[in-house]
Amino acid sequence: MAAGRFLDVDPALLRLPPSRHQGADPAKLARHLADFGTSVTGMPPLEVTEAADGELVINSGVTRATRVAKFLPGQTVRGEVIDQLPNWKVNKYPTVKDKLP
């Protein structure tokens, strides 16, 4: 396991977990935008699992990742690798970019 490893990642390229395959909740995204705007200052790192071929799946932070990907395209954010599952194939999981509202 690679817990505690931090990476700068493009949130648009992160894979969505099966539980959030539809993407960010629109109401929650609107609240985040109202509360934080397009700022990433003070935003906690996204928690991700590293799967096969280095693909990253979001464990916590789908709404944060979506907000940054939509309103600050190309902006990287901090991600913390909290687990590593090298046999987990996630290439069919949608990315944040695939589900941008």
DSSP file (Angstrom, degrees, kcal/mol; ACC not computed):
  #  RESIDUE AA STRUCTURE BP1 BP2  ACC     N-H-->O    O-->H-N    N-H-->O    O-->H-N    TCO  KAPPA ALPHA  PHI   PSI    X-CA   Y-CA   Z-CA
    1    1 A M              0   0    0      0, 0.0    82,-0.1     0, 0.0    81,-0.0   0.000 360.0 360.0 360.0 146.7    0.0    0.0    0.0
    2    2 A A    >   +     0   0    0     48,-0.1     3,-1.6     3,-0.1    79,-0.2  -0.176 360.0 167.5-113.7  38.3    1.2    3.5   -0.8
    3    3 A A  T 3   +     0   0    0     79,-0.3    79,-0.2     1,-0.3     3,-0.1  -0.218  64.3  24.4 -56.8 139.3   -0.7    5.4    1.9
    4    4 A G  T 3  S+     0   0    0     77,-0.7     2,-0.5     1,-0.3    -1,-0.3   0.471  82.7 135.8  87.6   1.5    0.4    9.0    2.3
    5    5 A R  E <   -A   81   0A   0     -3,-1.6    76,-3.2    76,-0.9     2,-0.4  -0.734  40.9-153.8 -85.1 127.6    1.8    9.4   -1.1
    6    6 A F  E     +A   80   0A   0     -2,-0.5     2,-0.3    74,-0.2    74,-0.2  -0.835  14.9 179.3-107.7 139.6    0.8   12.8   -2.6
    7    7 A L  E     -A   79   0A   0     72,-2.8    72,-2.9    -2,-0.4     2,-0.6  -0.952  30.8-125.8-133.0 151.8    0.5   13.6   -6.3
    8    8 A D  E     +A   78   0A   0     -2,-0.3     2,-0.3    70,-0.2    70,-0.2  -0.911  44.6 178.6 -94.9 121.2   -0.5   16.7   -8.3
    9    9 A V  E     -A   77   0A   0     68,-3.1    68,-2.8    -2,-0.6     3,-0.1  -0.889  38.8-119.2-128.6 152.5   -3.2   15.5  -10.6
   10   10 A D    >   -     0   0    0     -2,-0.3     3,-1.8    66,-0.2     4,-0.4  -0.830  26.8-151.0 -85.3 112.9   -5.5   16.8  -13.3
   11   11 A P  G >  S+     0   0    0      0, 0.0     3,-1.1     0, 0.0    85,-0.4   0.767  89.8  67.2 -61.6 -25.1   -9.0   16.1  -11.7
   12   12 A A  G 3  S+     0   0    0      1,-0.2    85,-2.3    84,-0.2    86,-0.3   0.767 100.4  50.6 -64.7 -24.3  -10.6   15.8  -15.2
   13   13 A L  G <  S+     0   0    0     -3,-1.8    43,-0.3    83,-0.2    -1,-0.2   0.492  85.2 108.9 -94.5  -4.5   -8.6   12.6  -15.8
   14   14 A L  S <  S-     0   0    0     -3,-1.1    82,-2.0    -4,-0.4     2,-0.3  -0.428  71.1-117.9 -72.9 147.9   -9.5   10.9  -12.6
   15   15 A R  B     -bC  57  95A   0     41,-3.1    43,-2.5    80,-0.2    80,-0.3  -0.631  22.1-124.8 -86.2 143.6  -11.8    7.9  -12.7
   16   16 A L        -     0   0    0     78,-3.1     5,-0.1    -2,-0.3    43,-0.1  -0.649  27.3-115.9 -84.5 142.3  -15.1    8.0  -10.9
   17   17 A P    >   -     0   0    0      0, 0.0     3,-1.8     0, 0.0     6,-0.2  -0.365  28.1-107.0 -73.4 159.1  -15.9    5.2   -8.5
   18   18 A P  G >  S+     0   0    0      0, 0.0     3,-1.1     0, 0.0     4,-0.1   0.845 120.2  58.3 -54.8 -34.6  -18.7    2.7   -9.2
   19   19 A S  G 3  S+     0   0    0      1,-0.3     3,-0.1     2,-0.1    -3,-0.0   0.686 117.2  32.4 -70.6 -16.9  -20.8    4.4   -6.4
   20   20 A R  G X  S+     0   0    0     -3,-1.8     3,-2.5     1,-0.1    -1,-0.3  -0.082  73.6 135.0-128.2  32.9  -20.6    7.8   -8.2
   21   21 A H  T <  S+     0   0    0     -3,-1.1    -2,-0.1     1,-0.3    -5,-0.1   0.710  70.7  60.8 -58.8 -20.1  -20.5    6.7  -11.8
   22   22 A Q  T 3  S-     0   0    0      1,-0.3    -1,-0.3    -4,-0.1     2,-0.2   0.594 109.6-126.0 -82.5 -10.1  -23.0    9.4  -12.7
   23   23 A G    <   -     0   0    0     -3,-2.5    -1,-0.3    -6,-0.2    40,-0.1  -0.563  54.3  -7.5  99.2-164.9  -20.6   12.1  -11.5
   24   24 A A  S    S-     0   0    0     38,-0.2     3,-0.0    -2,-0.2    -4,-0.0  -0.330  73.4-105.2 -69.5 146.4  -21.0   14.9   -9.0
   25   25 A D     >  -     0   0    0      1,-0.1     4,-2.6    -2,-0.0     5,-0.2  -0.605  28.2-138.9 -68.1 123.9  -24.4   15.6   -7.5
   26   26 A P  H  > S+     0   0    0      0, 0.0     4,-2.1     0, 0.0    -1,-0.1   0.860 100.0  49.8 -58.2 -38.9  -25.6   18.9   -9.2
   27   27 A A  H  > S+     0   0    0      2,-0.2     4,-2.1     1,-0.2     5,-0.1   0.914 112.8  46.5 -67.1 -41.6  -27.0   20.4   -6.0
   28   28 A K  H  > S+     0   0    0      2,-0.2     4,-2.7     1,-0.2    -1,-0.2   0.890 110.6  53.2 -67.4 -38.3  -23.8   19.7   -4.1
   29   29 A L  H  X S+     0   0    0     -4,-2.6     4,-2.4     2,-0.2    -2,-0.2   0.910 108.4  50.2 -62.0 -41.7  -21.8   21.1   -6.9
   30   30 A A  H  X S+     0   0    0     -4,-2.1     4,-2.3     2,-0.2    -2,-0.2   0.902 110.8  49.4 -63.2 -41.1  -23.8   24.3   -6.9
   31   31 A R  H  X S+     0   0    0     -4,-2.1     4,-2.7     2,-0.2     5,-0.2   0.927 110.8  49.7 -63.0 -44.7  -23.3   24.6   -3.1
   32   32 A H  H  X>S+     0   0    0     -4,-2.7     4,-3.2     1,-0.2     5,-0.5   0.915 111.2  49.2 -60.3 -42.8  -19.6   24.1   -3.5
   33   33 A L  H  X5S+     0   0    0     -4,-2.4     4,-1.9     1,-0.2    -1,-0.2   0.908 113.0  47.0 -64.3 -41.2  -19.4   26.8   -6.2
   34   34 A A  H  <5S+     0   0    0     -4,-2.3    -2,-0.2    -5,-0.2    -1,-0.2   0.892 119.7  40.0 -65.5 -39.4  -21.4   29.2   -4.1
   35   35 A D  H  <5S+     0   0    0     -4,-2.7    -2,-0.2    -5,-0.2    -3,-0.2   0.884 134.9  14.8 -77.7 -40.1  -19.2   28.5   -1.0
   36   36 A F  H ><5S-     0   0    0     -4,-3.2     3,-1.8     1,-0.2    -3,-0.2   0.518  80.9-161.8-118.5  -8.8  -15.8   28.3   -2.6
   37   37 A G  T 3<< -     0   0    0     -4,-1.9    -1,-0.2    -5,-0.5    -2,-0.1  -0.334  67.5 -36.5  59.2-138.5  -16.1   29.8   -6.1
   38   38 A T  T 3  S+     0   0    0     33,-0.1    -1,-0.2    30,-0.0     2,-0.2   0.250 104.7 122.1-101.3  12.1  -13.2   28.7   -8.3
   39   39 A S    <   -     0   0    0     -3,-1.8    33,-0.0     1,-0.1    29,-0.0  -0.498  40.3-174.2 -77.5 141.9  -10.6   28.9   -5.6
   40   40 A V    >   +     0   0    0     -2,-0.2     3,-2.0     3,-0.1     2,-0.2   0.325  44.8 128.4-109.0   2.1   -8.6   25.8   -4.6
   41   41 A T  T 3  S+     0   0    0      1,-0.3    -2,-0.1    -5,-0.1     0, 0.0  -0.410  83.2   2.8 -61.3 124.8   -7.0   27.6   -1.7
   42   42 A G  T 3  S+     0   0    0      1,-0.3    -1,-0.3    -2,-0.2    -2,-0.0   0.475  90.9 149.1  78.7   2.2   -7.4   25.5    1.4
   43   43 A M    <   -     0   0    0     -3,-2.0    -1,-0.3     1,-0.1    35,-0.2  -0.528  49.0-121.0 -71.0 129.0   -9.0   22.6   -0.5
   44   44 A P        -     0   0    0      0, 0.0    -1,-0.1     0, 0.0     3,-0.1  -0.321  37.4 -91.0 -66.2 153.8   -8.2   19.3    1.1
   45   45 A P        -     0   0    0      0, 0.0    34,-0.3     0, 0.0     2,-0.2  -0.292  40.5-110.7 -62.6 148.5   -6.5   16.7   -1.1
   46   46 A L  E     -d   79   0A   0     32,-2.4    34,-3.5    -3,-0.1     2,-0.5  -0.571  28.9-129.8 -72.6 142.8   -8.6   14.3   -3.0
   47   47 A E  E     +dE  80  60A   0     13,-2.2    12,-3.6    -2,-0.2    13,-1.8  -0.873  36.5 175.3 -97.8 127.1   -8.3   10.7   -1.7
   48   48 A V  E     -dE  81  58A   0     32,-2.7    34,-2.7    -2,-0.5    35,-0.9  -0.904  29.2-138.1-132.1 156.5   -7.6    8.3   -4.5
   49   49 A T  E     -dE  83  57A   0      8,-2.5     8,-2.5    -2,-0.3     2,-0.6  -0.952  23.3-133.5-110.0 134.5   -6.8    4.6   -5.1
   50   50 A E  E     -dE  84  56A   0     33,-2.6    35,-3.1    -2,-0.4     6,-0.2  -0.795  30.6-177.1 -89.8 122.4   -4.2    3.7   -7.6
   51   51 A A    >   -     0   0    0      4,-3.5     3,-1.4    -2,-0.6    38,-0.2  -0.262  41.1 -42.5-103.8-168.9   -5.4    0.9   -9.9
   52   52 A A  G >  S+     0   0    0     36,-2.5     3,-1.7    33,-0.4    -1,-0.3  -0.190 126.2  17.0 -56.3 149.1   -3.7   -1.0  -12.7
   53   53 A D  G 3  S-     0   0    0      1,-0.3    -1,-0.3    33,-0.2    36,-0.0   0.672 130.1 -71.7  60.2  19.7   -1.5    1.0  -15.1
   54   54 A G  G <  S+     0   0    0     -3,-1.4    -1,-0.3     1,-0.2    -2,-0.2   0.513  84.8 157.4  78.7   3.3   -1.4    3.9  -12.6
   55   55 A E    <   -     0   0    0     -3,-1.7    -4,-3.5    -5,-0.1     2,-0.5  -0.346  32.7-141.3 -60.2 143.1   -5.1    4.9  -13.2
   56   56 A L  E     - E   0  50A   0    -43,-0.3   -41,-3.1    -6,-0.2     2,-0.4  -0.938  12.5-163.9-114.8 130.3   -6.5    6.8  -10.2
   57   57 A V  E     -bE  15  49A   0     -8,-2.5    -8,-2.5    -2,-0.5     2,-0.3  -0.940  25.2-119.0-112.7 131.5  -10.0    6.3   -8.9
   58   58 A I  E     + E   0  48A   0    -43,-2.5   -10,-0.3    -2,-0.4     3,-0.1  -0.523  31.6 172.9 -72.5 128.7  -11.5    9.0   -6.5
   59   59 A N  E    S+     0   0A   0    -12,-3.6     2,-0.4     1,-0.4   -11,-0.2   0.759  77.7  10.0 -96.2 -40.8  -12.5    7.7   -3.1
   60   60 A S  E    S+ E   0  47A   0    -13,-1.8   -13,-2.2     1,-0.1    -1,-0.4  -0.976 113.7  47.1-143.9 124.4  -13.3   11.1   -1.7
   61   61 A G     >  +     0   0    0     -2,-0.4     4,-3.0   -15,-0.2     5,-0.2   0.635  48.7 141.4 122.8  22.2  -13.7   14.4   -3.5
   62   62 A V  H  > S+     0   0    0      1,-0.2     4,-2.3     2,-0.2   -38,-0.2   0.921  81.8  45.7 -58.5 -43.8  -15.8   13.8   -6.6
   63   63 A T  H  > S+     0   0    0      2,-0.2     4,-2.5     1,-0.2    -1,-0.2   0.918 114.0  47.9 -67.7 -42.8  -17.6   17.1   -6.2
   64   64 A R  H  > S+     0   0    0      2,-0.2     4,-2.2     1,-0.2     5,-0.2   0.929 112.9  48.8 -62.0 -44.5  -14.3   19.0   -5.6
   65   65 A A  H  X S+     0   0    0     -4,-3.0     4,-2.7     1,-0.2    -2,-0.2   0.905 112.1  49.1 -62.2 -41.5  -12.7   17.4   -8.6
   66   66 A T  H  X S+     0   0    0     -4,-2.3     4,-2.6    -5,-0.2     5,-0.3   0.911 108.7  52.8 -65.3 -43.1  -15.7   18.2  -10.8
   67   67 A R  H  X S+     0   0    0     -4,-2.5     4,-2.4     1,-0.2     5,-0.3   0.931 114.4  41.7 -59.0 -46.4  -15.7   21.9   -9.6
   68   68 A V  H  X S+     0   0    0     -4,-2.2     4,-2.4     1,-0.2     7,-0.3   0.927 114.8  50.3 -69.2 -43.9  -12.0   22.3  -10.5
   69   69 A A  H  < S+     0   0    0     -4,-2.7    -2,-0.2    -5,-0.2    -1,-0.2   0.883 117.1  41.1 -61.8 -38.2  -12.3   20.4  -13.8
   70   70 A K  H  < S+     0   0    0     -4,-2.6    -2,-0.2    -5,-0.2    -1,-0.2   0.917 127.8  26.8 -76.6 -44.6  -15.3   22.4  -15.0
   71   71 A F  H  < S+     0   0    0     -4,-2.4    -3,-0.2    -5,-0.3    -2,-0.2   0.616 131.0  34.0-100.7 -13.7  -14.3   25.9  -13.9
   72   72 A L  S >< S-     0   0    0     -4,-2.4     3,-2.4    -5,-0.3    -1,-0.2  -0.425  79.0-167.4-134.7  60.0  -10.5   25.7  -13.9
   73   73 A P  T 3  S+     0   0    0      0, 0.0     3,-0.1     0, 0.0    -4,-0.1  -0.205  75.6  18.5 -55.7 135.4   -9.6   23.3  -16.8
   74   74 A G  T 3  S+     0   0    0      1,-0.3     2,-0.3    -5,-0.1    -5,-0.1   0.212  90.6 131.2  89.8 -15.9   -6.0   22.2  -16.7
   75   75 A Q    <   -     0   0    0     -3,-2.4    -1,-0.3    -7,-0.3     2,-0.2  -0.540  50.0-141.5 -70.5 129.3   -5.6   23.2  -13.0
   76   76 A T        -     0   0    0     -2,-0.3     2,-0.3   -66,-0.2   -66,-0.2  -0.607  16.0-164.4 -89.4 156.0   -3.9   20.4  -11.0
   77   77 A V  E     -A    9   0A   0    -68,-2.8   -68,-3.1    -2,-0.2     2,-0.3  -0.875  28.5 -92.7-131.7 165.9   -4.9   19.6   -7.5
   78   78 A R  E     -A    8   0A   0     -2,-0.3   -32,-2.4   -70,-0.2     2,-0.4  -0.635  39.5-173.0 -81.7 135.1   -3.4   17.6   -4.7
   79   79 A G  E     -Ad   7  46A   0    -72,-2.9   -72,-2.8    -2,-0.3     2,-0.6  -0.993  13.4-148.6-128.1 138.3   -4.3   13.9   -4.5
   80   80 A E  E     -Ad   6  47A   0    -34,-3.5   -32,-2.7    -2,-0.4     2,-0.8  -0.926  13.6-138.8-107.9 121.8   -3.4   11.5   -1.7
   81   81 A V  E     +Ad   5  48A   0    -76,-3.2   -76,-0.9    -2,-0.6   -77,-0.7  -0.689  29.1 169.8 -78.0 111.3   -3.0    7.8   -2.7
   82   82 A I  E     +     0   0A   0    -34,-2.7     2,-0.3    -2,-0.8   -79,-0.3   0.564  63.3  15.9-101.8 -10.5   -4.6    6.0    0.2
   83   83 A D  E     - d   0  49A   0    -35,-0.9   -33,-2.6   -81,-0.2     2,-0.4  -0.986  59.7-148.9-156.8 158.4   -4.7    2.5   -1.4
   84   84 A Q  E     + d   0  50A   0     -2,-0.3   -33,-0.2   -35,-0.2   -81,-0.1  -0.980  14.1 174.2-136.2 121.4   -3.1    0.6   -4.2
   85   85 A L    >   -     0   0    0    -35,-3.1     3,-1.9    -2,-0.4   -33,-0.4  -0.761   3.2-179.9-127.4  83.4   -4.8   -2.2   -6.1
   86   86 A P  T 3  S+     0   0    0      0, 0.0   -33,-0.2     0, 0.0    -1,-0.1   0.651  81.3  51.7 -64.9 -15.6   -2.6   -3.2   -9.0
   87   87 A N  T 3  S+     0   0    0    -35,-0.1     2,-0.6     2,-0.1   -36,-0.1   0.444  83.3 106.5 -97.3  -0.2   -5.0   -5.9  -10.2
   88   88 A W    <   -     0   0    0     -3,-1.9   -36,-2.5   -38,-0.2     2,-0.6  -0.706  58.4-155.1 -83.6 116.7   -8.0   -3.6  -10.3
   89   89 A K        +     0   0    0     -2,-0.6     3,-0.1   -38,-0.2   -36,-0.1  -0.838  26.3 159.7 -95.3 118.3   -8.9   -2.7  -13.9
   90   90 A V    >   +     0   0    0     -2,-0.6     3,-2.1   -38,-0.2    -1,-0.1   0.233  34.6 114.1-123.3  11.8  -10.7    0.6  -14.1
   91   91 A N  T 3  S+     0   0    0      1,-0.3    -1,-0.1   -76,-0.1    -2,-0.0   0.682  79.3  54.7 -64.3 -15.0  -10.3    1.7  -17.7
   92   92 A K  T 3  S+     0   0    0     -3,-0.1    -1,-0.3     2,-0.1    -2,-0.1   0.543  85.3 100.8 -92.1  -7.4  -14.0    1.3  -18.3
   93   93 A Y  S <  S-     0   0    0     -3,-2.1    -3,-0.1     1,-0.1   -72,-0.0  -0.560  82.3-111.1 -73.2 139.9  -14.9    3.6  -15.4
   94   94 A P        -     0   0    0      0, 0.0   -78,-3.1     0, 0.0     2,-0.2  -0.328  27.5-127.9 -68.7 154.2  -15.8    7.1  -16.6
   95   95 A T  B  >  -C   15   0A   0    -80,-0.3     4,-0.9     1,-0.1   -80,-0.2  -0.525  26.2-105.8 -92.1 167.9  -13.5   10.0  -15.9
   96   96 A V  T >4 S+     0   0    0    -82,-2.0     3,-1.0   -85,-0.4   -84,-0.2   0.916 123.0  55.7 -57.1 -43.2  -14.6   13.3  -14.3
   97   97 A K  G >4 S+     0   0    0    -85,-2.3     3,-1.1     1,-0.3    -1,-0.2   0.856 100.5  58.7 -59.7 -36.7  -14.3   14.9  -17.7
   98   98 A D  G 34 S+     0   0    0    -86,-0.3    -1,-0.3     1,-0.2    -2,-0.2   0.799 113.5  38.1 -62.3 -28.3  -16.7   12.3  -19.2
   99   99 A K  G << S+     0   0    0     -3,-1.0    -1,-0.2    -4,-0.9    -2,-0.2   0.135  78.2 142.6-113.9  19.1  -19.4   13.4  -16.8
  100  100 A L    <         0   0    0     -3,-1.1    -3,-0.1     1,-0.2   -33,-0.0  -0.397 360.0 360.0 -62.0 134.3  -18.9   17.2  -16.6
  101  101 A P              0   0    0      0, 0.0    -1,-0.2     0, 0.0   -78,-0.0   0.490 360.0 360.0 -72.5 360.0  -22.3   18.9  -16.3
